[in-house]
Amino acid sequence: MQLTSKISGLFVGKPQQRWEGKPPSAISKKQVDAPLELTKTGFTTDEQADKKVHGGPEKAVHHYPAEHYEF
């Protein structure tokens, strides 16, 4: 059996200071149109601010199913 999937958007970004008095956040991701290398810890141009709960080999990529966007 062959499994297939479609990637309709790839979003990456770096941590930024967004809210006064709070640590930086990498929640703001921008869509890219070029291929990116995926390593064991994520995409080469993407970063996470709090690596205790995001990123790393067990959390390198987060996906969001297109059918959930209706909600």
mmCIF file as gemmi writes it, N, C-alpha and C atoms, coordinates in Angstrom:
data_model
loop_
_atom_site.group_PDB
_atom_site.id
_atom_site.type_symbol
_atom_site.label_atom_id
_atom_site.label_alt_id
_atom_site.label_comp_id
_atom_site.label_asym_id
_atom_site.label_entity_id
_atom_site.label_seq_id
_atom_site.pdbx_PDB_ins_code
_atom_site.Cartn_x
_atom_site.Cartn_y
_atom_site.Cartn_z
_atom_site.occupancy
_atom_site.B_iso_or_equiv
_atom_site.pdbx_formal_charge
_atom_site.auth_seq_id
_atom_site.auth_asym_id
_atom_site.pdbx_PDB_model_num
ATOM 1 N N . MET Axp A 1 ? 0.844 -1.18 0 1 0 ? 1 A 1
ATOM 2 C CA . MET Axp A 1 ? 0 0 0 1 0 ? 1 A 1
ATOM 3 C C . MET Axp A 1 ? 0.893 1.247 0 1 0 ? 1 A 1
ATOM 4 N N . GLN Axp A 2 ? 0.58 2.172 -0.871 1 0 ? 2 A 1
ATOM 5 C CA . GLN Axp A 2 ? 1.341 3.419 -0.957 1 0 ? 2 A 1
ATOM 6 C C . GLN Axp A 2 ? 0.534 4.556 -0.333 1 0 ? 2 A 1
ATOM 7 N N . LEU Axp A 3 ? 1.167 5.283 0.569 1 0 ? 3 A 1
ATOM 8 C CA . LEU Axp A 3 ? 0.533 6.436 1.189 1 0 ? 3 A 1
ATOM 9 C C . LEU Axp A 3 ? 0.985 7.699 0.477 1 0 ? 3 A 1
ATOM 10 N N . THR Axp A 4 ? 0.064 8.603 0.229 1 0 ? 4 A 1
ATOM 11 C CA . THR Axp A 4 ? 0.412 9.871 -0.393 1 0 ? 4 A 1
ATOM 12 C C . THR Axp A 4 ? -0.219 11.01 0.397 1 0 ? 4 A 1
ATOM 13 N N . SER Axp A 5 ? 0.33 12.171 0.225 1 0 ? 5 A 1
ATOM 14 C CA . SER Axp A 5 ? -0.233 13.358 0.861 1 0 ? 5 A 1
ATOM 15 C C . SER Axp A 5 ? 0.096 14.564 0 1 0 ? 5 A 1
ATOM 16 N N . LYS Axp A 6 ? -0.614 15.637 0.242 1 0 ? 6 A 1
ATOM 17 C CA . LYS Axp A 6 ? -0.394 16.873 -0.497 1 0 ? 6 A 1
ATOM 18 C C . LYS Axp A 6 ? -0.053 17.975 0.491 1 0 ? 6 A 1
ATOM 19 N N . ILE Axp A 7 ? 1.027 18.69 0.239 1 0 ? 7 A 1
ATOM 20 C CA . ILE Axp A 7 ? 1.405 19.835 1.067 1 0 ? 7 A 1
ATOM 21 C C . ILE Axp A 7 ? 0.92 21.077 0.334 1 0 ? 7 A 1
ATOM 22 N N . SER Axp A 8 ? -0.025 21.785 0.932 1 0 ? 8 A 1
ATOM 23 C CA . SER Axp A 8 ? -0.591 22.965 0.275 1 0 ? 8 A 1
ATOM 24 C C . SER Axp A 8 ? 0.058 24.264 0.739 1 0 ? 8 A 1
ATOM 25 N N . GLY Axp A 9 ? 0.886 24.215 1.76 1 0 ? 9 A 1
ATOM 26 C CA . GLY Axp A 9 ? 1.589 25.405 2.221 1 0 ? 9 A 1
ATOM 27 C C . GLY Axp A 9 ? 2.682 25.027 3.194 1 0 ? 9 A 1
ATOM 28 N N . LEU Axp A 10 ? 3.792 25.719 3.099 1 0 ? 10 A 1
ATOM 29 C CA . LEU Axp A 10 ? 4.906 25.508 4.012 1 0 ? 10 A 1
ATOM 30 C C . LEU Axp A 10 ? 5.248 26.858 4.623 1 0 ? 10 A 1
ATOM 31 N N . PHE Axp A 11 ? 5.198 26.936 5.952 1 0 ? 11 A 1
ATOM 32 C CA . PHE Axp A 11 ? 5.394 28.193 6.668 1 0 ? 11 A 1
ATOM 33 C C . PHE Axp A 11 ? 6.559 28.048 7.636 1 0 ? 11 A 1
ATOM 34 N N . VAL Axp A 12 ? 7.48 29.005 7.627 1 0 ? 12 A 1
ATOM 35 C CA . VAL Axp A 12 ? 8.638 28.983 8.509 1 0 ? 12 A 1
ATOM 36 C C . VAL Axp A 12 ? 8.871 30.38 9.077 1 0 ? 12 A 1
ATOM 37 N N . GLY Axp A 13 ? 9.64 30.455 10.137 1 0 ? 13 A 1
ATOM 38 C CA . GLY Axp A 13 ? 9.954 31.755 10.726 1 0 ? 13 A 1
ATOM 39 C C . GLY Axp A 13 ? 10.953 31.631 11.849 1 0 ? 13 A 1
ATOM 40 N N . LYS Axp A 14 ? 11.346 32.761 12.367 1 0 ? 14 A 1
ATOM 41 C CA . LYS Axp A 14 ? 12.316 32.828 13.464 1 0 ? 14 A 1
ATOM 42 C C . LYS Axp A 14 ? 11.676 33.517 14.665 1 0 ? 14 A 1
ATOM 43 N N . PRO Axp A 15 ? 12.162 33.247 15.864 1 0 ? 15 A 1
ATOM 44 C CA . PRO Axp A 15 ? 11.614 33.903 17.053 1 0 ? 15 A 1
ATOM 45 C C . PRO Axp A 15 ? 11.758 35.424 16.97 1 0 ? 15 A 1
ATOM 46 N N . GLN Axp A 16 ? 10.732 36.12 17.442 1 0 ? 16 A 1
ATOM 47 C CA . GLN Axp A 16 ? 10.719 37.588 17.478 1 0 ? 16 A 1
ATOM 48 C C . GLN Axp A 16 ? 10.137 38.043 18.811 1 0 ? 16 A 1
ATOM 49 N N . GLN Axp A 17 ? 10.545 39.216 19.22 1 0 ? 17 A 1
ATOM 50 C CA . GLN Axp A 17 ? 9.94 39.814 20.414 1 0 ? 17 A 1
ATOM 51 C C . GLN Axp A 17 ? 8.603 40.405 19.99 1 0 ? 17 A 1
ATOM 52 N N . ARG Axp A 18 ? 7.51 39.841 20.469 1 0 ? 18 A 1
ATOM 53 C CA . ARG Axp A 18 ? 6.174 40.267 20.028 1 0 ? 18 A 1
ATOM 54 C C . ARG Axp A 18 ? 5.393 40.995 21.115 1 0 ? 18 A 1
ATOM 55 N N . TRP Axp A 19 ? 5.56 40.583 22.357 1 0 ? 19 A 1
ATOM 56 C CA . TRP Axp A 19 ? 4.762 41.142 23.45 1 0 ? 19 A 1
ATOM 57 C C . TRP Axp A 19 ? 5.676 41.626 24.559 1 0 ? 19 A 1
ATOM 58 N N . GLU Axp A 20 ? 5.462 42.836 24.979 1 0 ? 20 A 1
ATOM 59 C CA . GLU Axp A 20 ? 6.281 43.426 26.046 1 0 ? 20 A 1
ATOM 60 C C . GLU Axp A 20 ? 6.177 42.59 27.309 1 0 ? 20 A 1
ATOM 61 N N . GLY Axp A 21 ? 7.326 42.338 27.928 1 0 ? 21 A 1
ATOM 62 C CA . GLY Axp A 21 ? 7.367 41.591 29.178 1 0 ? 21 A 1
ATOM 63 C C . GLY Axp A 21 ? 7.268 40.089 29.02 1 0 ? 21 A 1
ATOM 64 N N . LYS Axp A 22 ? 7.2 39.592 27.797 1 0 ? 22 A 1
ATOM 65 C CA . LYS Axp A 22 ? 7.114 38.15 27.558 1 0 ? 22 A 1
ATOM 66 C C . LYS Axp A 22 ? 8.302 37.714 26.712 1 0 ? 22 A 1
ATOM 67 N N . PRO Axp A 23 ? 8.66 36.441 26.786 1 0 ? 23 A 1
ATOM 68 C CA . PRO Axp A 23 ? 9.798 35.966 25.991 1 0 ? 23 A 1
ATOM 69 C C . PRO Axp A 23 ? 9.469 35.987 24.491 1 0 ? 23 A 1
ATOM 70 N N . PRO Axp A 24 ? 10.493 35.921 23.638 1 0 ? 24 A 1
ATOM 71 C CA . PRO Axp A 24 ? 10.256 35.898 22.195 1 0 ? 24 A 1
ATOM 72 C C . PRO Axp A 24 ? 9.368 34.718 21.788 1 0 ? 24 A 1
ATOM 73 N N . SER Axp A 25 ? 8.705 34.869 20.658 1 0 ? 25 A 1
ATOM 74 C CA . SER Axp A 25 ? 7.82 33.84 20.135 1 0 ? 25 A 1
ATOM 75 C C . SER Axp A 25 ? 8.116 33.625 18.647 1 0 ? 25 A 1
ATOM 76 N N . ALA Axp A 26 ? 7.948 32.392 18.205 1 0 ? 26 A 1
ATOM 77 C CA . ALA Axp A 26 ? 8.105 32.083 16.779 1 0 ? 26 A 1
ATOM 78 C C . ALA Axp A 26 ? 6.764 31.701 16.169 1 0 ? 26 A 1
ATOM 79 N N . ILE Axp A 27 ? 5.67 32.208 16.754 1 0 ? 27 A 1
ATOM 80 C CA . ILE Axp A 27 ? 4.339 31.865 16.269 1 0 ? 27 A 1
ATOM 81 C C . ILE Axp A 27 ? 4.061 32.444 14.882 1 0 ? 27 A 1
ATOM 82 N N . SER Axp A 28 ? 4.691 33.529 14.533 1 0 ? 28 A 1
ATOM 83 C CA . SER Axp A 28 ? 4.471 34.173 13.246 1 0 ? 28 A 1
ATOM 84 C C . SER Axp A 28 ? 5.335 33.518 12.177 1 0 ? 28 A 1
ATOM 85 N N . LYS Axp A 29 ? 4.717 32.732 11.348 1 0 ? 29 A 1
ATOM 86 C CA . LYS Axp A 29 ? 5.424 32.03 10.273 1 0 ? 29 A 1
ATOM 87 C C . LYS Axp A 29 ? 4.983 32.613 8.932 1 0 ? 29 A 1
ATOM 88 N N . LYS Axp A 30 ? 5.884 32.639 7.974 1 0 ? 30 A 1
ATOM 89 C CA . LYS Axp A 30 ? 5.603 33.158 6.632 1 0 ? 30 A 1
ATOM 90 C C . LYS Axp A 30 ? 5.671 32.009 5.633 1 0 ? 30 A 1
ATOM 91 N N . GLN Axp A 31 ? 4.778 32.04 4.657 1 0 ? 31 A 1
ATOM 92 C CA . GLN Axp A 31 ? 4.76 30.997 3.646 1 0 ? 31 A 1
ATOM 93 C C . GLN Axp A 31 ? 5.952 31.136 2.699 1 0 ? 31 A 1
ATOM 94 N N . VAL Axp A 32 ? 6.542 30.014 2.339 1 0 ? 32 A 1
ATOM 95 C CA . VAL Axp A 32 ? 7.648 29.994 1.379 1 0 ? 32 A 1
ATOM 96 C C . VAL Axp A 32 ? 7.205 29.217 0.143 1 0 ? 32 A 1
ATOM 97 N N . ASP Axp A 33 ? 7.769 29.598 -0.988 1 0 ? 33 A 1
ATOM 98 C CA . ASP Axp A 33 ? 7.406 28.954 -2.249 1 0 ? 33 A 1
ATOM 99 C C . ASP Axp A 33 ? 8.528 28.096 -2.82 1 0 ? 33 A 1
ATOM 100 N N . ALA Axp A 34 ? 9.638 28.026 -2.128 1 0 ? 34 A 1
ATOM 101 C CA . ALA Axp A 34 ? 10.786 27.262 -2.609 1 0 ? 34 A 1
ATOM 102 C C . ALA Axp A 34 ? 10.946 25.988 -1.786 1 0 ? 34 A 1
ATOM 103 N N . PRO Axp A 35 ? 11.559 24.981 -2.352 1 0 ? 35 A 1
ATOM 104 C CA . PRO Axp A 35 ? 11.829 23.76 -1.579 1 0 ? 35 A 1
ATOM 105 C C . PRO Axp A 35 ? 12.767 24.058 -0.405 1 0 ? 35 A 1
ATOM 106 N N . LEU Axp A 36 ? 12.551 23.369 0.705 1 0 ? 36 A 1
ATOM 107 C CA . LEU Axp A 36 ? 13.421 23.503 1.883 1 0 ? 36 A 1
ATOM 108 C C . LEU Axp A 36 ? 13.911 22.132 2.304 1 0 ? 36 A 1
ATOM 109 N N . GLU Axp A 37 ? 15.09 22.108 2.877 1 0 ? 37 A 1
ATOM 110 C CA . GLU Axp A 37 ? 15.631 20.859 3.398 1 0 ? 37 A 1
ATOM 111 C C . GLU Axp A 37 ? 15.018 20.581 4.77 1 0 ? 37 A 1
ATOM 112 N N . LEU Axp A 38 ? 14.587 19.355 4.969 1 0 ? 38 A 1
ATOM 113 C CA . LEU Axp A 38 ? 14.058 18.919 6.257 1 0 ? 38 A 1
ATOM 114 C C . LEU Axp A 38 ? 15.108 18.053 6.933 1 0 ? 38 A 1
ATOM 115 N N . THR Axp A 39 ? 15.544 18.485 8.115 1 0 ? 39 A 1
ATOM 116 C CA . THR Axp A 39 ? 16.537 17.732 8.883 1 0 ? 39 A 1
ATOM 117 C C . THR Axp A 39 ? 15.83 17.023 10.04 1 0 ? 39 A 1
ATOM 118 N N . LYS Axp A 40 ? 16.571 16.35 10.878 1 0 ? 40 A 1
ATOM 119 C CA . LYS Axp A 40 ? 15.98 15.672 12.042 1 0 ? 40 A 1
ATOM 120 C C . LYS Axp A 40 ? 15.361 16.646 13.026 1 0 ? 40 A 1
ATOM 121 N N . THR Axp A 41 ? 15.776 17.906 12.989 1 0 ? 41 A 1
ATOM 122 C CA . THR Axp A 41 ? 15.25 18.883 13.948 1 0 ? 41 A 1
ATOM 123 C C . THR Axp A 41 ? 14.354 19.935 13.304 1 0 ? 41 A 1
ATOM 124 N N . GLY Axp A 42 ? 14.023 19.803 12.026 1 0 ? 42 A 1
ATOM 125 C CA . GLY Axp A 42 ? 13.107 20.735 11.384 1 0 ? 42 A 1
ATOM 126 C C . GLY Axp A 42 ? 13.619 21.243 10.052 1 0 ? 42 A 1
ATOM 127 N N . PHE Axp A 43 ? 12.914 22.222 9.5 1 0 ? 43 A 1
ATOM 128 C CA . PHE Axp A 43 ? 13.311 22.83 8.237 1 0 ? 43 A 1
ATOM 129 C C . PHE Axp A 43 ? 14.485 23.781 8.467 1 0 ? 43 A 1
ATOM 130 N N . THR Axp A 44 ? 15.374 23.862 7.499 1 0 ? 44 A 1
ATOM 131 C CA . THR Axp A 44 ? 16.619 24.601 7.672 1 0 ? 44 A 1
ATOM 132 C C . THR Axp A 44 ? 16.413 26.083 7.962 1 0 ? 44 A 1
ATOM 133 N N . THR Axp A 45 ? 15.333 26.697 7.523 1 0 ? 45 A 1
ATOM 134 C CA . THR Axp A 45 ? 15.129 28.137 7.764 1 0 ? 45 A 1
ATOM 135 C C . THR Axp A 45 ? 14.091 28.418 8.845 1 0 ? 45 A 1
ATOM 136 N N . ASP Axp A 46 ? 13.676 27.394 9.57 1 0 ? 46 A 1
ATOM 137 C CA . ASP Axp A 46 ? 12.671 27.565 10.609 1 0 ? 46 A 1
ATOM 138 C C . ASP Axp A 46 ? 13.32 27.458 11.983 1 0 ? 46 A 1
ATOM 139 N N . GLU Axp A 47 ? 12.763 28.164 12.961 1 0 ? 47 A 1
ATOM 140 C CA . GLU Axp A 47 ? 13.251 28.084 14.338 1 0 ? 47 A 1
ATOM 141 C C . GLU Axp A 47 ? 12.081 28.082 15.302 1 0 ? 47 A 1
ATOM 142 N N . GLN Axp A 48 ? 12.322 27.6 16.503 1 0 ? 48 A 1
ATOM 143 C CA . GLN Axp A 48 ? 11.342 27.635 17.583 1 0 ? 48 A 1
ATOM 144 C C . GLN Axp A 48 ? 11.936 28.437 18.729 1 0 ? 48 A 1
ATOM 145 N N . ALA Axp A 49 ? 11.078 29.141 19.446 1 0 ? 49 A 1
ATOM 146 C CA . ALA Axp A 49 ? 11.545 29.98 20.546 1 0 ? 49 A 1
ATOM 147 C C . ALA Axp A 49 ? 11.771 29.157 21.816 1 0 ? 49 A 1
ATOM 148 N N . ASP Axp A 50 ? 10.845 28.296 22.16 1 0 ? 50 A 1
ATOM 149 C CA . ASP Axp A 50 ? 10.916 27.513 23.396 1 0 ? 50 A 1
ATOM 150 C C . ASP Axp A 50 ? 11.132 26.048 23.04 1 0 ? 50 A 1
ATOM 151 N N . LYS Axp A 51 ? 12.376 25.636 22.995 1 0 ? 51 A 1
ATOM 152 C CA . LYS Axp A 51 ? 12.69 24.281 22.555 1 0 ? 51 A 1
ATOM 153 C C . LYS Axp A 51 ? 12.393 23.215 23.608 1 0 ? 51 A 1
ATOM 154 N N . LYS Axp A 52 ? 11.934 23.627 24.775 1 0 ? 52 A 1
ATOM 155 C CA . LYS Axp A 52 ? 11.499 22.636 25.772 1 0 ? 52 A 1
ATOM 156 C C . LYS Axp A 52 ? 10.191 21.989 25.34 1 0 ? 52 A 1
ATOM 157 N N . VAL Axp A 53 ? 9.364 22.732 24.623 1 0 ? 53 A 1
ATOM 158 C CA . VAL Axp A 53 ? 8.052 22.213 24.215 1 0 ? 53 A 1
ATOM 159 C C . VAL Axp A 53 ? 7.848 22.2 22.7 1 0 ? 53 A 1
ATOM 160 N N . HIS Axp A 54 ? 8.752 22.777 21.931 1 0 ? 54 A 1
ATOM 161 C CA . HIS Axp A 54 ? 8.635 22.818 20.47 1 0 ? 54 A 1
ATOM 162 C C . HIS Axp A 54 ? 9.958 22.421 19.836 1 0 ? 54 A 1
ATOM 163 N N . GLY Axp A 55 ? 9.877 21.813 18.667 1 0 ? 55 A 1
ATOM 164 C CA . GLY Axp A 55 ? 11.085 21.48 17.918 1 0 ? 55 A 1
ATOM 165 C C . GLY Axp A 55 ? 11.784 20.245 18.44 1 0 ? 55 A 1
ATOM 166 N N . GLY Axp A 56 ? 12.95 19.988 17.873 1 0 ? 56 A 1
ATOM 167 C CA . GLY Axp A 56 ? 13.718 18.809 18.235 1 0 ? 56 A 1
ATOM 168 C C . GLY Axp A 56 ? 13.297 17.596 17.425 1 0 ? 56 A 1
ATOM 169 N N . PRO Axp A 57 ? 13.993 16.489 17.585 1 0 ? 57 A 1
ATOM 170 C CA . PRO Axp A 57 ? 13.729 15.305 16.769 1 0 ? 57 A 1
ATOM 171 C C . PRO Axp A 57 ? 12.319 14.736 16.907 1 0 ? 57 A 1
ATOM 172 N N . GLU Axp A 58 ? 11.698 14.92 18.044 1 0 ? 58 A 1
ATOM 173 C CA . GLU Axp A 58 ? 10.347 14.382 18.24 1 0 ? 58 A 1
ATOM 174 C C . GLU Axp A 58 ? 9.246 15.358 17.83 1 0 ? 58 A 1
ATOM 175 N N . LYS Axp A 59 ? 9.606 16.614 17.569 1 0 ? 59 A 1
ATOM 176 C CA . LYS Axp A 59 ? 8.607 17.646 17.238 1 0 ? 59 A 1
ATOM 177 C C . LYS Axp A 59 ? 9.131 18.552 16.124 1 0 ? 59 A 1
ATOM 178 N N . ALA Axp A 60 ? 9.758 17.968 15.124 1 0 ? 60 A 1
ATOM 179 C CA . ALA Axp A 60 ? 10.43 18.758 14.09 1 0 ? 60 A 1
ATOM 180 C C . ALA Axp A 60 ? 9.464 19.481 13.156 1 0 ? 60 A 1
ATOM 181 N N . VAL Axp A 61 ? 8.293 18.893 12.907 1 0 ? 61 A 1
ATOM 182 C CA . VAL Axp A 61 ? 7.339 19.486 11.964 1 0 ? 61 A 1
ATOM 183 C C . VAL Axp A 61 ? 5.942 19.424 12.566 1 0 ? 61 A 1
ATOM 184 N N . HIS Axp A 62 ? 5.231 20.516 12.491 1 0 ? 62 A 1
ATOM 185 C CA . HIS Axp A 62 ? 3.832 20.556 12.917 1 0 ? 62 A 1
ATOM 186 C C . HIS Axp A 62 ? 2.978 20.667 11.664 1 0 ? 62 A 1
ATOM 187 N N . HIS Axp A 63 ? 1.977 19.831 11.552 1 0 ? 63 A 1
ATOM 188 C CA . HIS Axp A 63 ? 1.087 19.932 10.399 1 0 ? 63 A 1
ATOM 189 C C . HIS Axp A 63 ? -0.308 20.31 10.873 1 0 ? 63 A 1
ATOM 190 N N . TYR Axp A 64 ? -1.01 20.973 9.994 1 0 ? 64 A 1
ATOM 191 C CA . TYR Axp A 64 ? -2.38 21.377 10.287 1 0 ? 64 A 1
ATOM 192 C C . TYR Axp A 64 ? -3.238 20.957 9.102 1 0 ? 64 A 1
ATOM 193 N N . PRO Axp A 65 ? -4.135 19.995 9.272 1 0 ? 65 A 1
ATOM 194 C CA . PRO Axp A 65 ? -4.939 19.495 8.156 1 0 ? 65 A 1
ATOM 195 C C . PRO Axp A 65 ? -5.817 20.58 7.531 1 0 ? 65 A 1
ATOM 196 N N . ALA Axp A 66 ? -5.85 20.632 6.226 1 0 ? 66 A 1
ATOM 197 C CA . ALA Axp A 66 ? -6.626 21.644 5.503 1 0 ? 66 A 1
ATOM 198 C C . ALA Axp A 66 ? -8.106 21.591 5.874 1 0 ? 66 A 1
ATOM 199 N N . GLU Axp A 67 ? -8.629 20.412 6.14 1 0 ? 67 A 1
ATOM 200 C CA . GLU Axp A 67 ? -10.058 20.312 6.47 1 0 ? 67 A 1
ATOM 201 C C . GLU Axp A 67 ? -10.394 20.984 7.801 1 0 ? 67 A 1
ATOM 202 N N . HIS Axp A 68 ? -9.422 21.279 8.642 1 0 ? 68 A 1
ATOM 203 C CA . HIS Axp A 68 ? -9.666 21.965 9.907 1 0 ? 68 A 1
ATOM 204 C C . HIS Axp A 68 ? -9.819 23.476 9.738 1 0 ? 68 A 1
ATOM 205 N N . TYR Axp A 69 ? -9.392 24.031 8.621 1 0 ? 69 A 1
ATOM 206 C CA . TYR Axp A 69 ? -9.48 25.471 8.424 1 0 ? 69 A 1
ATOM 207 C C . TYR Axp A 69 ? -10.911 25.997 8.411 1 0 ? 69 A 1
ATOM 208 N N . GLU Axp A 70 ? -11.88 25.163 8.086 1 0 ? 70 A 1
ATOM 209 C CA . GLU Axp A 70 ? -13.278 25.608 8.111 1 0 ? 70 A 1
ATOM 210 C C . GLU Axp A 70 ? -13.7 26.062 9.495 1 0 ? 70 A 1
ATOM 211 N N . PHE Axp A 71 ? -13.117 25.465 10.536 1 0 ? 71 A 1
ATOM 212 C CA . PHE Axp A 71 ? -13.484 25.784 11.907 1 0 ? 71 A 1
ATOM 213 C C . PHE Axp A 71 ? -12.79 27.045 12.361 1 0 ? 71 A 1
